[in-house]
């Protein structure tokens, strides 16, 4: 039987303080929710990894990707853009045989393509971080209070649509607006921990230090 999601979207974590419900729904999510999701990321390698993994998630659950993340890192040279950009046909075949990852040819080839585009972005803007953080959404785009209902009504936003269009124009793939919004949530460009979640103020404090 499926567990009923509380109306406010919150549930007690390991320390009994309230968390976003999904963040305590499986043991795999607890650490990810408390230490990663919504906290700001500025390191290019980590940003590239998050962009790639969000692309791999398309059509799948994030839990599937999270459980395979270490295998993805091993298969894709720890998501170092310069290394992945050098992958060729043999690497594609190697990855298609790797049961530890999602063996989708289009997504594998997209990751290699996007690594090359990432190097172009770094050459032009100095870093991936400088570029993507330039798309920080205006306050008016965000609801004043982040509730479960508000979050469910935002599969994408004007900013994620704009970033998606710009990356596609630059030749990136698997970067649709919904994927880009999930990326913005994961890398802390927005803080979508629900109101009342014990981690929300921690993520917000980390964002204010940027």
DRENLO-218930 format. One record per residue: residue number from 1; residue in three letters; x, y negated, z negated of N, C-alpha, C in turn. Coordinates in steps of 0.1 Angstrom, whole numbers, plus 2048, in hexadecimal, padded with zeros to 3 digits. Layout:
N
[NUM 'Ala' [X Y Z] [X Y Z] [X Y Z]]
...
% end
This chain:
210
[1 'Unk' [809 80C 800] [800 800 800] [809 7F4 800]]
[2 'Unk' [806 7EA 809] [80D 7DE 809] [80B 7D5 7FD]]
[3 'Unk' [816 7CF 7F8] [815 7C6 7EC] [80E 7B9 7F0]]
[4 'Unk' [805 7B5 7E9] [7FE 7A8 7EC] [806 79C 7E9]]
[5 'Unk' [807 793 7F2] [80F 787 7F0] [807 77D 7E7]]
[6 'Unk' [80D 779 7DC] [806 76F 7D4] [802 763 7DC]]
[7 'Unk' [7F7 75C 7D8] [7F2 751 7DF] [7FC 746 7E0]]
[8 'Unk' [804 743 7D6] [80E 739 7D6] [81B 73D 7DC]]
[9 'Unk' [81C 74A 7E0] [828 74F 7E7] [834 751 7DE]]
[10 'Unk' [832 751 7D1] [83D 753 7C7] [83B 760 7C0]]
[11 'Unk' [847 765 7BB] [847 772 7B4] [853 771 7AA]]
[12 'Unk' [853 778 79F] [85E 778 796] [86A 77F 79B]]
[13 'Unk' [876 779 79A] [882 77F 79E] [888 788 793]]
[14 'Unk' [895 78C 794] [89B 795 78A] [89C 78F 77C]]
[15 'Unk' [89C 781 77C] [89D 77A 76F] [88F 775 76B]]
[16 'Unk' [885 77A 772] [877 776 76F] [873 768 773]]
[17 'Unk' [87D 760 779] [879 753 77E] [873 754 78C]]
[18 'Unk' [86A 74B 78F] [863 74D 79C] [86C 74B 7A8]]
[19 'Unk' [86A 753 7B2] [871 752 7BF] [867 752 7CA]]
[20 'Unk' [86B 74E 7D6] [863 751 7E2] [860 760 7E3]]
[21 'Unk' [854 764 7E5] [850 772 7E4] [859 77B 7ED]]
[22 'Unk' [85C 777 7F9] [864 780 802] [872 782 7FC]]
[23 'Unk' [877 778 7F4] [884 779 7EF] [886 783 7E4]]
[24 'Unk' [87B 789 7DF] [87C 793 7D4] [875 7A0 7D9]]
[25 'Unk' [871 7A0 7E6] [869 7AB 7EB] [871 7B8 7ED]]
[26 'Unk' [87E 7B7 7EF] [887 7C2 7EF] [894 7BE 7E9]]
[27 'Unk' [89C 7C8 7E4] [8A9 7C5 7DE] [8B2 7BE 7E7]]
[28 'Unk' [8B1 7C1 7F4] [8BA 7BB 7FE] [8B8 7AC 7FF]]
[29 'Unk' [8AC 7A8 7FC] [8A9 799 7FE] [8AD 791 7F2]]
[30 'Unk' [8AE 797 7E6] [8B0 78F 7DA] [8BD 786 7DB]]
[31 'Unk' [8C8 78C 7DE] [8D5 784 7DF] [8D4 77A 7EB]]
[32 'Unk' [8CF 77F 7F6] [8CE 776 802] [8C5 76A 7FF]]
[33 'Unk' [8BA 76C 7F9] [8B1 761 7F5] [8B7 757 7EB]]
[34 'Unk' [8BE 75D 7E1] [8C3 755 7D6] [8D0 74D 7D9]]
[35 'Unk' [8D8 753 7E3] [8E5 74D 7E5] [8E8 748 7F3]]
[36 'Unk' [8DF 74C 7FD] [8E2 748 80B] [8D7 73F 811]]
[37 'Unk' [8CB 745 811] [8C0 73F 819] [8BD 731 814]]
[38 'Unk' [8BE 727 81C] [8BB 719 819] [8C7 711 813]]
[39 'Unk' [8D2 718 811] [8DE 711 80D] [8E6 70C 819]]
[40 'Unk' [8EB 700 818] [8F2 6FA 824] [8FE 702 828]]
[41 'Unk' [900 704 835] [90B 70A 83B] [912 701 845]]
[42 'Unk' [91F 6FF 844] [926 6F6 84D] [931 6FD 854]]
[43 'Unk' [935 709 850] [940 710 857] [93B 716 864]]
[44 'Unk' [943 713 86E] [93F 717 87C] [93D 726 87E]]
[45 'Unk' [946 72E 878] [944 73C 87A] [937 741 874]]
[46 'Unk' [933 73C 868] [927 740 862] [91B 73B 869]]
[47 'Unk' [91C 72F 86F] [911 729 877] [90F 731 883]]
[48 'Unk' [91A 735 88A] [919 73D 896] [913 74B 893]]
[49 'Unk' [917 751 888] [911 75E 883] [902 75C 881]]
[50 'Unk' [8FE 752 87A] [8F0 751 878] [8E8 74E 885]]
[51 'Unk' [8ED 747 88E] [8E6 745 89B] [8E5 752 8A2]]
[52 'Unk' [8EF 75A 8A2] [8EF 767 8A9] [8E6 770 8A3]]
[53 'Unk' [8E6 771 896] [8DE 77B 88F] [8CF 777 88F]]
[54 'Unk' [8CC 76A 88F] [8BE 766 891] [8B9 76A 89F]]
[55 'Unk' [8C2 769 8A9] [8BF 76E 8B6] [8BC 77D 8B7]]
[56 'Unk' [8C4 785 8B0] [8C2 793 8AF] [8B5 797 8A8]]
[57 'Unk' [8B1 78E 89F] [8A5 791 897] [898 790 8A0]]
[58 'Unk' [899 789 8AB] [88D 787 8B3] [885 794 8B5]]
[59 'Unk' [879 795 8B1] [871 7A1 8B2] [873 7AB 8A7]]
[60 'Unk' [87C 7A8 89E] [87F 7B1 893] [87D 7AA 885]]
[61 'Unk' [87E 7B1 87A] [87E 7AA 86D] [88C 7A6 869]]
[62 'Unk' [88D 79B 861] [89A 797 85D] [8A0 7A1 854]]
[63 'Unk' [898 7A9 84D] [89E 7B3 844] [8A6 7BD 84C]]
[64 'Unk' [8A1 7C1 858] [8A9 7CA 861] [8B6 7C4 864]]
[65 'Unk' [8B7 7B7 867] [8C3 7B1 86B] [8CC 7B0 85F]]
[66 'Unk' [8C7 7AC 853] [8CF 7AB 847] [8D5 7B8 843]]
[67 'Unk' [8CE 7C3 844] [8D4 7D0 841] [8DF 7D4 84B]]
[68 'Unk' [8DF 7CE 857] [8E9 7D2 861] [8F4 7C7 862]]
[69 'Unk' [8F4 7BD 859] [8FC 7B2 85B] [90B 7B5 85B]]
[70 'Unk' [90F 7BE 852] [91D 7C2 851] [922 7C9 85E]]
[71 'Unk' [919 7D1 863] [91C 7D8 870] [91D 7CE 87B]]
[72 'Unk' [914 7C4 87C] [915 7BA 886] [922 7B2 885]]
[73 'Unk' [926 7AF 879] [933 7A8 877] [93F 7B0 87C]]
[74 'Unk' [93F 7BD 879] [949 7C6 87E] [949 7C7 88D]]
[75 'Unk' [93E 7C8 893] [93D 7CA 8A1] [940 7BD 8A9]]
[76 'Unk' [93D 7B2 8A3] [93F 7A5 8AA] [94A 79C 8A4]]
[77 'Unk' [955 7A3 8A0] [961 79C 89C] [95E 791 892]]
[78 'Unk' [956 794 888] [952 78B 87D] [94C 77E 882]]
[79 'Unk' [946 77F 88F] [940 773 895] [949 767 896]]
[80 'Unk' [956 76A 899] [95F 75F 89C] [95C 75C 8AB]]
[81 'Unk' [957 750 8AE] [954 74D 8BC] [95F 74F 8C6]]
[82 'Unk' [96B 74C 8C3] [976 74D 8CC] [979 75C 8D0]]
[83 'Unk' [977 765 8C6] [979 773 8C8] [96D 779 8D0]]
[84 'Unk' [961 776 8CC] [955 77B 8D3] [955 776 8E2]]
[85 'Unk' [959 76A 8E4] [959 765 8F2] [962 76D 8FB]]
[86 'Unk' [96B 775 8F6] [974 77D 8FE] [96F 78B 901]]
[87 'Unk' [963 78E 8FB] [95E 79C 8FD] [95A 79D 90B]]
[88 'Unk' [95C 7AA 910] [959 7AD 91E] [94F 7B9 91F]]
[89 'Unk' [94F 7BF 92A] [946 7CA 92D] [948 7D6 924]]
[90 'Unk' [955 7D9 920] [958 7E4 917] [952 7E1 909]]
[91 'Unk' [953 7D5 905] [94D 7D1 8F8] [93E 7D3 8F8]]
[92 'Unk' [938 7CF 903] [929 7D1 904] [926 7DF 903]]
[93 'Unk' [92D 7E8 90A] [92A 7F7 909] [92D 7FC 8FB]]
[94 'Unk' [938 7F7 8F4] [93B 7FB 8E7] [930 7F7 8DD]]
[95 'Unk' [92A 7EB 8DF] [920 7E7 8D6] [913 7EE 8D8]]
[96 'Unk' [910 7F2 8E5] [904 7F9 8E8] [905 807 8E2]]
[97 'Unk' [910 80C 8DF] [912 819 8D8] [912 818 8C9]]
[98 'Unk' [912 80C 8C4] [914 80A 8B5] [906 80B 8AE]]
[99 'Unk' [903 816 8A8] [8F6 818 8A1] [8F4 80F 895]]
[100 'Unk' [8FF 808 891] [8FE 7FF 885] [8F7 7F2 888]]
[101 'Unk' [8F6 7EE 895] [8F1 7E1 899] [8E4 7E3 8A1]]
[102 'Unk' [8DE 7D8 8A5] [8D2 7D9 8AE] [8D8 7DA 8BC]]
[103 'Unk' [8D6 7E6 8C2] [8DC 7E8 8D0] [8D3 7E3 8DB]]
[104 'Unk' [8D3 7D7 8DD] [8CB 7D0 8E7] [8D5 7C9 8F0]]
[105 'Unk' [8D5 7CE 8FD] [8DF 7C8 906] [8DE 7B9 908]]
[106 'Unk' [8D2 7B5 909] [8D0 7A6 90C] [8D5 79E 900]]
[107 'Unk' [8D2 7A2 8F4] [8D7 79B 8E8] [8E6 79C 8E6]]
[108 'Unk' [8EC 7A7 8E9] [8FA 7A9 8E9] [901 79F 8F3]]
[109 'Unk' [8FC 7A0 8FF] [902 797 909] [8FF 788 906]]
[110 'Unk' [8F4 785 900] [8F1 778 8FC] [8FB 773 8F2]]
[111 'Unk' [8FF 77B 8E8] [908 777 8DE] [916 774 8E4]]
[112 'Unk' [91A 77C 8EE] [927 779 8F4] [926 76C 8FC]]
[113 'Unk' [91B 76A 903] [919 75D 90A] [919 751 901]]
[114 'Unk' [911 753 8F6] [910 748 8EC] [91E 745 8E5]]
[115 'Unk' [926 74F 8E4] [934 74C 8DF] [93B 742 8E8]]
[116 'Unk' [93A 745 8F5] [940 73C 8FF] [93A 72E 8FE]]
[117 'Unk' [92D 72D 8FD] [927 720 8FC] [92B 719 8EF]]
[118 'Unk' [92D 721 8E4] [931 71B 8D7] [93E 715 8D9]]
[119 'Unk' [948 71B 8E0] [955 715 8E2] [954 708 8EA]]
[120 'Unk' [94B 707 8F3] [949 6FB 8FA] [943 6F0 8F1]]
[121 'Unk' [93A 6F4 8E8] [934 6EB 8DF] [93F 6E5 8D5]]
[122 'Unk' [948 6EE 8D1] [953 6EA 8C8] [95C 6E1 8CF]]
[123 'Unk' [95F 6E4 8DB] [968 6DB 8E3] [962 6CD 8E5]]
[124 'Unk' [955 6CC 8E7] [94E 6BF 8E9] [94C 6B8 8DC]]
[125 'Unk' [947 6BF 8D2] [943 6B8 8C5] [94C 6BA 8B9]]
[126 'Unk' [956 6C2 8BB] [960 6C5 8B0] [95C 6D1 8A8]]
[127 'Unk' [94F 6D4 8A6] [94B 6E0 89F] [93C 6E2 8A2]]
[128 'Unk' [938 6EF 8A0] [92A 6F2 8A0] [923 6EB 896]]
[129 'Unk' [929 6EA 88A] [922 6E3 87F] [91F 6D5 882]]
[130 'Unk' [928 6CD 887] [925 6BF 88A] [919 6BE 894]]
[131 'Unk' [919 6C7 89D] [90E 6C7 8A7] [900 6CA 8A1]]
[132 'Unk' [8FF 6D6 89A] [8F2 6DA 896] [8ED 6D2 88A]]
[133 'Unk' [8F6 6CD 881] [8F1 6C4 876] [8ED 6B7 87B]]
[134 'Unk' [8F0 6B3 888] [8EB 6A7 88E] [8DC 6A8 891]]
[135 'Unk' [8D6 6B4 88F] [8C8 6B6 892] [8C0 6B6 885]]
[136 'Unk' [8C6 6B1 87A] [8BF 6B1 86D] [8B1 6AA 86F]]
[137 'Unk' [8A6 6B1 86C] [899 6AC 86F] [895 6A0 866]]
[138 'Unk' [88D 697 86B] [889 68B 863] [87F 690 858]]
[139 'Unk' [87F 688 84D] [877 68C 842] [868 68D 846]]
[140 'Unk' [863 685 84F] [855 685 853] [851 692 85A]]
[141 'Unk' [85B 69A 85E] [858 6A7 865] [855 6B2 85B]]
[142 'Unk' [858 6AF 84E] [857 6BA 844] [84B 6B7 83B]]
[143 'Unk' [844 6C1 836] [839 6BF 82C] [83F 6BA 81F]]
[144 'Unk' [838 6B2 818] [83D 6AC 80C] [83F 6B7 801]]
[145 'Unk' [836 6C1 801] [837 6CD 7F8] [838 6D9 801]]
[146 'Unk' [842 6E2 7FF] [843 6EE 806] [83B 6F9 800]]
[147 'Unk' [830 6FC 805] [827 706 800] [828 712 809]]
[148 'Unk' [822 71D 805] [821 729 80E] [81A 726 81A]]
[149 'Unk' [80E 71F 819] [806 71C 825] [80E 713 82E]]
[150 'Unk' [815 709 829] [81D 700 832] [828 707 839]]
[151 'Unk' [82E 711 833] [839 718 839] [833 721 844]]
[152 'Unk' [828 727 841] [822 730 84B] [81E 729 858]]
[153 'Unk' [81B 71C 856] [816 714 862] [822 70E 869]]
[154 'Unk' [82E 711 866] [83A 70C 86D] [843 716 873]]
[155 'Unk' [83E 71D 87D] [848 727 884] [853 720 88B]]
[156 'Unk' [850 713 88F] [85A 70B 895] [857 6FC 892]]
[157 'Unk' [860 6F3 895] [85D 6E5 893] [862 6DD 89F]]
[158 'Unk' [85F 6D0 89F] [864 6C8 8AA] [873 6C8 8AB]]
[159 'Unk' [87A 6C8 89F] [889 6C8 89F] [88E 6D6 8A5]]
[160 'Unk' [888 6E1 8A0] [88D 6EE 8A5] [88A 6EF 8B4]]
[161 'Unk' [87F 6E9 8B9] [87D 6E9 8C8] [887 6E1 8CF]]
[162 'Unk' [88B 6D5 8C9] [895 6CD 8D0] [8A2 6D3 8D0]]
[163 'Unk' [8A6 6DA 8C5] [8B3 6E1 8C4] [8B3 6EC 8CE]]
[164 'Unk' [8A8 6F4 8CF] [8A7 6FF 8D8] [8A9 6FA 8E6]]
[165 'Unk' [8A2 6EF 8EA] [8A3 6EA 8F8] [8B2 6E6 8FB]]
[166 'Unk' [8B8 6E0 8F1] [8C6 6DB 8F3] [8D0 6E7 8F5]]
[167 'Unk' [8CE 6F1 8EC] [8D7 6FC 8EE] [8D5 704 8FB]]
[168 'Unk' [8C8 705 8FE] [8C5 70C 90B] [8CB 704 917]]
[169 'Unk' [8CA 6F7 916] [8D0 6EF 921] [8DF 6F1 922]]
[170 'Unk' [8E5 6F4 917] [8F3 6F7 916] [8F7 705 91A]]
[171 'Unk' [8ED 70D 91D] [8EF 71B 921] [8EE 726 917]]
[172 'Unk' [8EA 722 90A] [8E8 72C 900] [8DB 734 903]]
[173 'Unk' [8DA 740 8FE] [8CE 749 8FF] [8CA 74E 8F2]]
[174 'Unk' [8BE 754 8F2] [8B7 759 8E5] [8B8 74E 8DB]]
[175 'Unk' [8B4 742 8DF] [8B4 736 8D5] [8A7 72F 8D7]]
[176 'Unk' [89C 736 8D6] [88E 730 8D7] [88B 728 8CB]]
[177 'Unk' [881 71F 8CB] [87E 716 8C0] [87B 71E 8B2]]
[178 'Unk' [875 729 8B3] [872 731 8A7] [87F 737 8A1]]
[179 'Unk' [887 73C 8AA] [894 741 8A6] [89D 736 8A0]]
[180 'Unk' [89C 72A 8A6] [8A4 71F 8A1] [89F 719 894]]
[181 'Unk' [892 71A 892] [88C 716 885] [891 720 87A]]
[182 'Unk' [891 72D 87D] [896 736 873] [8A4 734 870]]
[183 'Unk' [8AC 730 87A] [8BA 72C 878] [8BB 720 86F]]
[184 'Unk' [8B3 716 871] [8B3 70A 869] [8B0 70D 85A]]
[185 'Unk' [8A7 716 858] [8A3 71A 84B] [8AF 722 844]]
[186 'Unk' [8B5 72B 84C] [8C0 733 846] [8CC 72B 843]]
[187 'Unk' [8CF 721 84B] [8DC 71A 849] [8DA 70D 841]]
[188 'Unk' [8CE 70B 83C] [8CC 700 832] [8C9 6F3 838]]
[189 'Unk' [8C7 6F2 845] [8C3 6E5 84B] [8B6 6E0 845]]
[190 'Unk' [8AD 6EA 842] [8A1 6E7 83B] [8A0 6F0 82E]]
[191 'Unk' [899 6EC 824] [898 6F4 818] [88A 6F9 817]]
[192 'Unk' [887 705 81C] [87A 70A 81C] [877 714 811]]
[193 'Unk' [87F 714 806] [87B 71B 7FA] [86E 714 7F5]]
[194 'Unk' [865 71C 7F1] [858 717 7ED] [859 70E 7E1]]
[195 'Unk' [84F 705 7E0] [84E 6FD 7D4] [84C 706 7C8]]
[196 'Unk' [854 705 7BD] [853 70E 7B2] [85D 719 7B2]]
[197 'Unk' [863 71C 7BD] [86E 726 7BE] [87A 721 7B6]]
[198 'Unk' [880 729 7AD] [88B 725 7A5] [897 721 7AD]]
[199 'Unk' [898 726 7B9] [8A4 724 7C1] [8A3 717 7C9]]
[200 'Unk' [897 712 7CB] [895 706 7D3] [89D 6FA 7CE]]
[201 'Unk' [89D 6F6 7C1] [8A5 6EB 7BD] [8B4 6ED 7BF]]
[202 'Unk' [8B9 6FA 7BE] [8C7 6FD 7C0] [8CB 6FB 7CE]]
[203 'Unk' [8C3 6FF 7D8] [8C5 6FD 7E6] [8C5 6EE 7E9]]
[204 'Unk' [8BC 6E7 7E3] [8BA 6D9 7E6] [8C7 6D1 7E0]]
[205 'Unk' [8CB 6D5 7D5] [8D7 6CF 7CF] [8E3 6D1 7D8]]
[206 'Unk' [8E5 6DD 7DE] [8F0 6E0 7E6] [8EF 6D8 7F3]]
[207 'Unk' [8E3 6D6 7F8] [8E1 6CE 804] [8E4 6BF 802]]
[208 'Unk' [8E1 6BA 7F6] [8E4 6AC 7F3] [8F3 6A9 7F3]]
[209 'Unk' [8FB 6B4 7F0] [90A 6B1 7F0] [910 6AF 7FD]]
[210 'Unk' [909 6B3 808] [90F 6B1 815] [910 6A2 819]]
% end
